[in-house]
Amino acid sequence: MSAVDTKNSSRRPTDGMIALARDIAEGRKRDAADASTVPAQVYTDPEYWAREKAAIYDRLPQILCPSALLPDPGMAVPHDATGRPLLITRDASGDVHVFLNVCRHRGTRLVEGSEVQCAKKLVCPYHAWTYSVDGRLLALPRPDTFPGLDKGGYGLVELPSRETGGLIWFCPREDTADFALAEKLGEDFDALGMGEQVLFRRKTHSVAGNWKLIMDAFLESYHVTRLHAKTIGPFFKDGATSGDMIGPHSRSAVGRLEEMEGVDLANMGELRRVVTFAYQMLPGALVIPSPDYINLMVMMPQSHDHTLVEDFMLIPEHPATDKARDHWERSWALLDGGVFASEDFRAAELGQQGLSTGAIPFLTLGTMEGGIRRFHETVEEALRAAN
């Protein structure tokens, strides 16, 4: 048994994960639904996207990145793709903060670039006002020229955030910063050991498609054996699925039914070999646990037909040998470059191209695509709640 298997076997899946696996093993299709439709305009109408942005992306808690992006104290990384200049830090005590990446003196961008930086101090490039990674203003040149300035009132502007289950969440607003569901999801992610993983690769993809078209691909199994016929399709079987909801967030499971007999579903190592879970979070984030690694994808819409998708691959430990590194490189190439970029993201782009012609007024969904209908219902509920 490998070190990965040993770690997995020592964990117990949550009751919700086991329930979905039992559905599959016993032939119950909780994910089944009647045939339905989704209006095409929810993907193509700029005004509809503007409503989503205001009600969802500018209002609700959302995932920024995995904890593994900032593994050690004294780290900071700028993050601009949400439409606001953010700075994510881990302070000397190991606590995570999400600040606006803006110096309190003249509004200058504090930290440049997009890569993780190791620094106990953050120095503004304009006038060298200096901050700690916990946001405190530490020093400024010629303090005598700012008579009466209280450094305690000039710390970086901090936004609500929460680290749970190996993920870093933030909320753009104080009045909607309820992280209870993030904590609930974190129970599953703790069971998967996500907080113990290390970051192997990250890449941002530019997809010429609506963010929901990308989400749709991870909300149904109908396409798996077809779109992914040359990659992961042979590992799955039509109909062996189940799913449920955690608030507005979807949790789904796809099982290799022919391999499930005799499997101890309460043993995480055995469970992950025969069932692939996926988590589809509102606003737009996906967690895809494979048997020995985890992919996190965060969707950051730039417009109604353009989405940035940052993909993170988390693995149990840093590769110690060339053989181990080659193994993970091949896994990364298969999913990020093959399954995701060449298949799922490309399908979203082709869908955007087709829907934009106006050729069809609505999308037709079969009984294996009920997850899409449910996701769009949660979006509509969020739009109503914001009014």
C-alpha positions in Angstrom: 0.0 0.0 0.0 1.4 3.4 -1.0 1.7 6.4 1.3 -1.2 8.0 -0.5 -3.4 4.9 0.2 -2.3 4.8 3.8 -3.4 8.4 4.3 -6.7 7.8 2.6 -7.4 4.7 4.5 -7.0 6.4 7.8 -9.8 8.9 6.9 -13.5 8.3 7.0 -15.7 9.9 4.3 -18.5 12.1 5.6 -22.0 10.7 5.9 -23.1 12.6 2.8 -20.3 11.1 0.7 -21.1 7.6 1.8 -24.8 8.2 1.1 -24.1 9.1 -2.5 -21.8 6.1 -3.0 -24.5 3.8 -1.6 -27.0 5.3 -4.0 -24.7 4.2 -6.9 -24.0 0.8 -5.5 -27.6 0.0 -4.8 -29.0 1.4 -8.1 -30.8 4.5 -6.8 -30.6 7.5 -9.1 -31.1 10.5 -6.8 -29.7 12.7 -9.6 -32.4 11.7 -12.0 -34.9 14.4 -13.2 -37.5 15.0 -15.8 -36.4 16.4 -19.1 -36.3 20.2 -19.0 -35.0 23.3 -20.7 -32.7 26.3 -20.0 -33.1 29.6 -21.9 -30.2 30.3 -24.2 -30.2 34.0 -23.3 -28.8 33.2 -19.8 -25.5 32.5 -21.6 -25.6 35.2 -24.3 -27.2 38.2 -22.8 -24.8 40.9 -21.4 -27.6 42.3 -19.2 -28.2 38.9 -17.6 -24.5 38.6 -16.9 -24.5 42.1 -15.3 -27.3 41.0 -13.0 -25.3 37.8 -12.1 -22.2 39.9 -11.4 -24.1 42.3 -9.0 -26.1 39.5 -7.2 -23.5 36.8 -7.1 -19.9 37.7 -7.8 -20.0 41.1 -6.1 -22.1 39.8 -3.2 -21.5 36.1 -2.2 -18.6 34.3 -0.5 -16.4 32.6 -3.1 -13.3 30.5 -3.4 -10.0 32.3 -4.3 -7.4 29.5 -4.2 -6.2 26.5 -2.2 -4.4 26.9 1.1 -1.5 25.2 -0.6 -0.8 28.3 -2.7 0.5 30.0 0.5 1.9 27.1 2.5 4.2 29.1 4.8 3.9 32.2 7.0 5.2 35.4 5.4 3.8 34.8 2.0 1.7 37.1 -0.2 0.1 36.8 -3.7 -1.7 39.5 -5.7 -5.0 38.4 -7.3 -6.7 40.6 -9.9 -9.0 38.3 -11.8 -12.1 38.9 -9.7 -12.3 42.5 -11.0 -10.8 44.0 -7.9 -7.1 44.2 -6.9 -6.7 41.7 -4.0 -3.7 40.7 -2.0 -3.9 37.3 -0.2 -1.4 36.8 2.6 -0.4 34.4 5.4 0.8 36.2 8.4 3.5 35.1 11.0 0.9 33.2 13.0 -0.3 31.3 9.9 -3.6 33.1 9.5 -4.8 34.1 6.1 -5.9 37.6 5.1 -7.5 39.0 2.0 -6.7 42.7 1.5 -7.3 45.3 -1.2 -3.9 45.5 -2.9 -3.9 49.3 -2.4 -1.5 51.5 -0.4 -3.3 53.7 2.1 -1.2 56.7 1.3 -1.9 57.6 -2.4 -3.8 54.5 -3.6 -0.8 52.9 -5.4 -0.9 49.2 -6.2 1.1 47.8 -3.3 2.4 44.4 -4.6 3.1 44.0 -8.4 2.9 40.8 -10.5 0.9 37.7 -10.0 3.3 35.2 -8.4 3.6 34.2 -4.7 6.1 36.3 -2.9 7.9 35.5 0.4 8.2 38.7 2.5 7.7 39.7 6.1 7.2 43.3 4.9 5.3 44.8 2.0 6.8 48.0 0.7 4.9 50.4 -1.6 7.0 51.1 -4.7 6.0 54.8 -4.8 6.8 56.2 -1.4 8.0 53.2 0.5 5.1 53.0 3.0 5.8 49.6 4.7 3.2 47.1 5.9 3.4 43.7 7.6 1.6 40.7 6.0 -1.1 41.0 8.6 -1.9 44.4 7.1 -0.5 46.8 9.8 1.3 49.9 8.7 4.7 49.5 10.1 6.6 52.6 8.9 6.7 55.4 6.5 9.6 57.7 5.4 9.7 61.2 7.0 6.9 60.6 9.5 7.5 64.1 10.7 5.8 65.4 7.5 2.5 63.7 8.5 1.9 65.4 11.9 -0.8 63.6 13.9 -1.0 60.5 11.6 -2.0 57.4 13.6 -0.4 54.4 11.9 -3.1 52.2 13.6 -5.7 53.8 11.4 -3.8 53.3 8.2 -3.6 49.5 7.9 -4.6 47.8 4.6 -8.3 47.5 3.9 -9.3 43.9 4.7 -12.2 42.0 3.2 -14.0 39.1 5.0 -12.2 35.8 4.5 -12.2 32.2 5.8 -9.8 29.3 5.4 -11.5 25.9 5.7 -11.0 22.5 4.3 -7.8 23.5 2.5 -9.4 26.4 0.6 -9.3 30.2 1.0 -12.7 31.9 0.6 -13.4 35.6 0.6 -16.5 37.8 0.4 -16.7 41.2 -1.3 -19.1 42.5 1.3 -19.3 42.5 5.1 -23.1 42.2 5.2 -23.2 39.0 3.2 -20.1 37.3 4.6 -21.7 34.1 5.9 -19.2 31.3 5.7 -21.3 28.6 7.3 -21.7 26.6 4.1 -18.0 27.0 3.4 -17.4 25.3 6.7 -19.9 22.6 5.9 -18.2 21.9 2.6 -14.9 21.9 4.4 -15.9 18.8 6.3 -15.9 16.9 3.0 -12.6 18.5 1.9 -11.0 17.7 5.3 -12.1 14.0 4.8 -10.4 14.2 1.4 -7.2 15.6 3.1 -7.2 18.6 0.9 -5.6 20.8 3.5 -2.6 18.4 3.7 -1.9 18.5 -0.1 0.8 20.5 -1.7 0.6 22.5 -4.9 2.1 20.9 -8.0 0.9 23.1 -10.8 -1.4 26.1 -11.4 -2.4 27.6 -14.7 -5.0 30.2 -15.8 -7.0 29.5 -18.9 -8.8 32.1 -21.0 -12.0 30.6 -22.2 -14.2 32.3 -24.8 -17.4 31.1 -23.2 -19.9 31.9 -20.5 -19.0 30.8 -17.0 -22.1 28.6 -16.7 -21.3 26.7 -19.9 -18.1 25.6 -18.2 -19.9 24.7 -15.0 -22.5 22.7 -17.0 -19.8 20.2 -18.1 -19.3 19.2 -14.5 -23.0 19.0 -13.6 -23.8 16.0 -15.8 -22.3 12.6 -16.8 -24.1 12.4 -20.2 -21.0 13.7 -22.0 -18.3 11.8 -20.2 -18.1 8.6 -22.3 -18.5 10.7 -25.5 -16.6 14.0 -25.2 -13.9 12.2 -23.2 -13.9 9.0 -25.3 -10.1 9.2 -25.9 -9.1 10.3 -22.3 -11.1 9.4 -19.2 -14.4 8.2 -20.8 -13.5 4.5 -20.7 -13.3 4.6 -16.9 -16.9 5.6 -16.4 -20.3 4.2 -17.2 -23.6 5.9 -18.1 -26.1 6.3 -15.4 -24.0 5.3 -12.4 -24.4 8.7 -10.7 -25.9 10.4 -7.7 -25.9 13.9 -6.4 -27.2 16.3 -3.7 -27.1 19.9 -2.6 -25.3 21.7 0.3 -27.1 25.0 0.2 -26.5 26.4 -3.4 -23.5 24.1 -3.9 -23.8 20.8 -5.7 -22.1 17.5 -4.7 -22.1 14.7 -7.3 -20.6 11.2 -7.5 -19.9 9.1 -10.6 -19.1 5.4 -9.8 -17.5 2.5 -11.6 -20.4 0.2 -10.8 -18.7 -3.0 -12.0 -15.9 -2.4 -9.5 -18.0 -1.5 -6.4 -18.9 -5.0 -5.2 -17.3 -5.7 -1.8 -15.8 -2.2 -1.5 -15.8 -0.7 2.0 -17.5 2.6 1.3 -16.4 3.9 4.8 -12.8 3.5 3.8 -11.6 6.6 1.9 -8.9 4.8 0.0 -11.2 2.2 -1.3 -14.0 4.7 -2.0 -11.9 7.0 -4.1 -10.7 4.1 -6.3 -14.3 3.4 -7.4 -16.2 6.7 -7.0 -15.2 10.1 -8.4 -16.8 13.0 -6.4 -17.1 16.5 -7.8 -18.2 19.7 -6.1 -19.7 22.5 -8.1 -19.8 25.7 -6.0 -21.7 28.9 -6.5 -20.5 31.3 -7.8 -18.1 29.3 -9.9 -15.6 26.8 -8.5 -15.1 23.1 -9.0 -13.3 20.6 -6.8 -12.5 17.3 -8.7 -10.8 14.7 -6.5 -9.1 11.9 -8.4 -7.9 8.8 -6.6 -4.5 10.3 -5.6 -4.7 14.0 -6.3 -7.2 16.9 -6.4 -8.0 19.6 -9.0 -9.5 22.9 -8.0 -10.8 25.1 -10.7 -11.9 28.7 -10.0 -14.0 30.5 -12.6 -13.6 34.3 -12.8 -16.0 35.7 -15.5 -14.7 38.8 -17.3 -17.8 39.3 -19.4 -20.9 37.3 -20.6 -18.7 35.4 -23.1 -15.2 35.4 -21.5 -14.1 33.5 -18.4 -10.7 33.0 -16.8 -10.3 29.6 -15.2 -7.5 29.0 -12.8 -6.7 25.3 -12.4 -4.7 24.1 -9.4 -3.4 20.5 -9.0 -2.8 19.4 -5.5 -0.8 16.2 -4.7 0.1 14.4 -1.4 3.7 15.5 -1.3 6.4 17.2 -3.3 7.9 14.7 -5.8 11.2 13.4 -4.4 12.4 11.6 -7.6 12.3 12.1 -11.3 10.0 9.1 -11.6 7.5 10.7 -9.2 7.7 14.0 -11.0 7.1 12.3 -14.3 4.0 10.6 -12.9 2.5 13.9 -11.8 3.4 15.7 -15.0 1.5 13.1 -17.0 -1.5 13.4 -14.7 -1.4 17.2 -15.0 -1.1 17.0 -18.8 -4.0 14.5 -19.0 -6.5 16.6 -17.0 -5.4 20.3 -17.4 -4.2 20.1 -21.0 -6.4 17.2 -22.2 -9.7 16.7 -20.4 -10.2 20.3 -19.3 -8.6 22.6 -21.9 -9.0 20.5 -25.1 -12.3 18.9 -24.3 -14.5 20.7 -21.6 -13.3 24.2 -22.2 -13.4 23.8 -25.9 -16.9 22.4 -25.7 -17.9 25.6 -23.8 -16.4 27.8 -26.5 -18.2 25.8 -29.2 -21.4 26.1 -27.2 -21.0 29.9 -26.9 -20.4 30.2 -30.6 -23.6 28.2 -31.4 -25.9 29.8 -28.9 -24.7 33.3 -29.9 -26.3 32.8 -33.4 -29.7 32.6 -31.9 -30.3 29.3 -33.7 -32.0 27.7 -30.6 -34.1 29.6 -28.0 -33.4 27.1 -25.3 -31.2 24.1 -24.3 -32.9 20.8 -24.1 -31.8 18.7 -21.0 -32.3 15.0 -20.6 -32.8 13.0 -17.4 -29.0 12.6 -17.0 -28.6 16.4 -17.1 -30.7 17.3 -14.0 -27.7 18.8 -12.3 -27.6 21.6 -14.9 -31.3 22.5 -14.3 -30.7 22.6 -10.5 -27.6 24.8 -10.9 -29.5 27.3 -13.0 -32.3 27.3 -10.4 -29.8 28.3 -7.7 -28.5 31.1 -9.9 -32.1 32.4 -10.3 -32.6 32.1 -6.6 -29.5 34.2 -5.9 -30.8 36.8 -8.4 -34.1 37.0 -6.6 -32.5 37.2 -3.2 -30.4 40.2 -4.2 -33.4 42.2 -5.3 
